[in-house]
């Protein structure tokens, strides 16, 4: 079969099933065919362009019972549910309206830099199929601030009508001479857009030289001091938008202590600067767990690893930072979430909300509803009436742990998937 014919067949089958929105069709037919037809980056581009043009499924809304468990407020923002789309999928904010049909509680776009840049050389994205993981070394490829502003303005009506919560993940240009200035520039350019609800300072991508050095205590202090002073200038009595810091999963315990003390200090505003409002934990990892099953030639490609192999590492960092900050700094948990159980694990470790991305590329849009439904089951059977009650539950006296979590009756211990989840997966 020629590549062109394969692409047409992919579009035909995808177009037929795309409005069905069922997990089985996506995970067994649409996604595998796309993966066989296109390289990982081309598949990514196809997904974004499809969403931009509205060729997406309308996943059924959560029923009232599920919603009652999942509705929450994060950083002063009301969310229909705590499951968001992580940055890195819609880099230029071009497909927010389409992606909102997947059922996310919030959507983070970017990372975006002041000026357009191509990122690293091709190939730069690799599927680890046996691990349901991805290695990427994109390098903040994006079309710059102005293109994202135009994209968000174009979708302004839909964003407001559907109350889509959009966050902008800010990065720095590879060749900049003023890294902190790039983040300040991002705040200045996007702050007054009424389509944007929160911001993220991304200093943890492993694919931009020297970026992670900004997590060191001295550089982080300088960064936050300058950025938060500018944010104070931009804040008004009616407009105050949360700002979060995204950190890596590969930090040492000493580095985590330094970051936690700095974040706690800067979580309190002063007369001349605003406060940092939260953390996103975590970005991709440069480590390669011994448990990886994929081809060694792929495993050791340079770049950040995401998906299930990152799950426990990111959860451990959430757990540590929640303890170090005494739960005073809200955390969004990211890394390896492909079930409600994974999300629940991060929430009781200290996350107030979660994000996913890699599982979306392996299971398609229906994964979002599946994660939400299963998360509601775990909340219910562990005695929580709402997600807010479960945040950091494992840190309380006599709190939950992997050994004491009550598994829903639908849960199949051997496969670690609930019957309801299996049904949604067509198993």
N, C-alpha and C positions, 0 to 999 in steps of 0.2 A: 504493500500500500504506500503510495507517495505521501510525502509530508503534507502536501496541499490537500489531498483527499482526506488524510487523517484529520487535519484541522477542520475540514468541512463536516466530517462525521462527528467530531467532538462537539461542534457547534449545534449540529442537528439534534443529537441526543441530549446535550445540555439544555438546548432550548425547549425540548419536550418536557423534560423532568424538572426544569428550573422552577416552574410554577407549582409543582407538586410539593417540593420542599420537604420530602421525607428522607430520613437518615439513610435507609437502605439503598435507595437509588443513588444518592450522592457517594456514599462510602464504597459501594460495590461496583458502580458503573461510571458515573461522571468523573469523580476524582481520579480513579485508576487510569481511565482513558486519557485524561488530560496529562497525567504524569508520564504515560507512555509516549504521548504525542509531542510534548514540549519539554524543554529544559526547565529547571526550577524557576529561573528568572522570567522566562517567557510565560510560564503559567501564572506567575505573580502579576505580570502586566495584563494578561488576559482577564484575570479576576477583577483587577481594578477598573479596567475599561468596561467590563460587563456591568459592574456596579454603577459606574458613572452614567451609563446609558439606561439604567433601570432594568437590565436583564438579570433580575435577581428574584429569588423566591420570597414570598410574603409568609414568613413563618407565623403560625397561629399565635395569637397573644396568650400570655400566661393567664390561667384561670384565676378567679378571685382568691382561692385558698392558697395557691402558690404565691401570688402577689403579696398576700398578707405577711408571709414569712420573709419576703425579699425586699420590700420597700424600705428605703433607708435614707438617711441624710449624711452626706459626706462633705466635710469642709464647708458646711452651710448650704450645700447644693442638694436639693431633693432628687433622688434617683428612683426609678421604677424597680430597679434591681441592681445588685452590686457587681455584675459581670460586665466588664468593659473590654473594648478592643485595644490592645497594646499598640504603642507607636511602632512604626516600621512597616506597617501594611499599606496605609494610605499616606505616602510620604509628602504629597503635595496638597492634601486636603481636597482632592477633586471628586471623591465618591462618597462623601459623608451621607448625603440623602439616601443613596441606594443602600449603603451598609447599615443604615438604621433599621431597615426592614428585617435584619437578622435577629433583632431582639436584644441588642446590647443595651445596658443601662447607661453607658457613656462611651464615647469614641475619642481616642487620642490620635492626632495626626502629627506628621513629622517623622523623624527629626528634620527641622528646616533650618537652613543657614542664611545669613544675610544675602549672600550672592549665590547664583547657581553654581553647582559643581557636579562633575560626572561621577565622582567616587572612584573606587579602585578598578583595576583592570579586570576584564572578563577572562575566564569564568570566575564568578565570585559568590555563587550560591550552590549548595550541594545538599541533596537529599540523602539522609541515612535511613533508608526504607525499613531495614530490620529493627531500627530503634524508634521509628516514627519521629525522627529528629531532623534538624536542619543545621548546617554550618553556613554562616554567611560572613562575607567580608565586604559588604556593600561600600562602606566608607562615606556615609551621609550623602548619598547621591540624591539630589533634589533640585528643583528649579528656582529656589530662592524665595525670599520674603514676599516679593511683589506678586509672584504667580500664585502663592497660597492665599494672599489677601483677595486676589481676583476670584479664585475658586470659591472661597467662602462667601464672598459677596454674591456670586452667581447663585449659590444655594441658600441664600439668606432667608427667603420666604419659606422654604421647606423646613429649614432648621428651626425657625421660630414657630411655625404652625405645628410641628410635631414635637416641639420642646426637646430637641436633640441636644444633649450635653456634650459639648466639644471642648477638648483640651488641646493645647498646642505644645509640642515637645520641641524645645529649642536646642540647637547645636551650634558649633563654631565651624567656620571655614577652615579647611586644611592648611591654607597658606596665610592665615590671618597673622597680623603682627600684634593684635590686641584681642586675645581670646575672651577676656572678661567683657570687653566692649561689644563683642558679637552677641553675647547674652543680653546685655543692656539694650542693644539695638533691637533685639527680638521683642522685648517687653514694650519698648517704645512704639514699635510698628503695629503690634497686635492688641495692645491693651484696651484701646477704646472701641474695638470691634464688638458689637453686641452679640455676635455669633460665637464668641469665645468665652468660656466660663472659667477655665483654669490654665495654669502654665506649669511646665516641667523644665528644670535645668538638667540637661543630660550631660554628665561628665564621666560616663561609665562605659561607653561603647569601646570595645577593644580594637576597632578598625580605623581609628583616627590617631595618628602618631601623637604621643604625649598627652592625650586627653585624660587618661586615667590618673595622671600625675596631679590633676586638679582635685583629686580626692585627698591628697596629703594635707595635713592640718594647716600648714601655713598658707598654701594656695587656696584651700577651701575657705579659710577665714577671709582672705582678701576678696575672693569671689562673692561670698554672701554679703560682705559689708558693702561692696559697691552696688551689687544688684538690688539689694534691699533698700538702699538709700534712694535709688532711682524709682523703685516701686512705691516708696513713700510719697515721692513727688507726684506719681501718677494716680495714686489712690485719691478718692474723693469721698465725701460723706455718703454718696449714693452708689459708688462703684468701687468695690474692693474684691479683687479676684485672687483666689488662692494660688500659692506658688509652692511646688514640690521639688524635691531633689531626688534624682534617680541614681542609685549606686550599684556597684558591681557585686557579684556573688563571691569573688575571689579574694576578698580583703582578709587580712589577718585579724585575730582577736584584738591586737593592739590598735590597728587601724580603725576597727569598729568602735572601740572605746573613744578614740580621738574624735571620730565623726559624730558619735552620739552626744558627746559633751558639747561640741560646737553647735550641733543642731538644737539641743535643748536650750543653749544660751541664746541662740538666734530665733527661737520659737516665741520669744517675748519681745514685743515691739518696744521701741524707745521713741523719744520725741523727734528724732531725725532719721529713723529708719523703720520699715515695716518688719514683719516677722516671717520666718519660713513656716509653712503650714503643714507640711507632711513629707513623707518619704515614699519612693517607689522602689520596691525590692523584688526582683533585681533585673539587671541586664543579662546578657548572655555570658557564658563562661568560656575561658580559654583553656580550662582543664579538659581532660579526656578520661572519664571514668573507665575503670577496667571492665565494667559490665557491658560496654558497647559491643554489639554483635555485627555491625556493618563491616564492609570491606576496609581493611587497614589503610588502603590508599586514600579512601575518603575520610576516615576518622582523623587523619593527621593533616588534612588540609588546614591552612591557616584561617583563623576567623573565630567568631563566637558561636558556641554550641547552644541550641535551644531545644525544647521538647522535653519528654519524660526524663532523659538523663540529667536535666537541670533541676527537676522538681525538688528533690530532697535538699540539695545544696541551697537553693533559694529559700526554702522553708526554714532551714536552720538559721540563715541570716535574719529572717523575719523574727524568729524566736529570740535570737540574741539581742536584736535592736529593740524589741518590745521590752525586754528586761532592762536593758541599759537606759532606756528613756522612761522607765516606770509607766509605760503605756500612755505617756503624755503627748506623743507625736503620732498622729494618724499614719497608717501604712497601707499602701496598695500593694498587694502581693502578685507577683508575676513569675512564671516559670514552670512549664510542664503540666499545666492544667488541661486535662482532657476528660474529666468526670466531675460530678458534684462532690464526690469523696475527696478529690484533690483540692477543690476549692474549700471545702469544710476544714481540711487539714491546715490550710494556710490561715483561715479565719480564727480557729481556736489557738493558733500559734501567735496571733496578734494582728492579722490584717483586717482592716475595716472594709475592704473591697478587693476584688481581684481583676486581673486582665488575662486574656489569652490571645494567642496568635498562631503558633505552630500547629495546634490541633485543628484550627480552622482550615489549614492547607491540606491536612490529611483526611478530614471527615466532612468538610463542607459546612455551609451555613447552619444546618440543623443541629450541629454540636452545641450551639449556644443555648437553645431551648432544653436540650438534654442535660446539660450541666446545671441549668437553673432548676429544673424539675427535681433532679436528684439531690441538689443542695437543699431544697425545701424539705425533702424526705429526711435527710440527716438532721436538719434543725428540729423537725417535729419529733423524731424518735429519740432525740437526746434532750428533750424537755425545753427547748428554746422556742419562744413564740415569735421571735424575729431575729434576724441576723445580728442586730446590735447587741442582743443579749449574749451572743456566742463569742464576740471579739475577745481574744486573749483568754478564753476559758481554761486553757490548760495551765495557766499560771496561777490560778486561784487555789486556795487550800482545798485539797481533795478534788482538784480539777480534773478535766478529761485528759486522757492520754490515748495512744494507739491501743493500749490494752483495755481501756475502760469505755471506749466509744461504743454506744449502742448501735448495732447495725439494724437498718430497717428490715422488717420481715421479708421484703422483696429482694433483699441482698443475698447474692450467691457467694458464700465465703470462698469457695474454690476459685472462682473466676474473678472475684472482686468486682462484679458488676451486678447491679440490682436487676430483678426480672423485668421491671418496667424499663430500665435503661437498655436491657437486652432487646426488648420488644422494639424500642425506638431505633435500635441499631439493626433490626431485622434479623436477629439471631435466634 
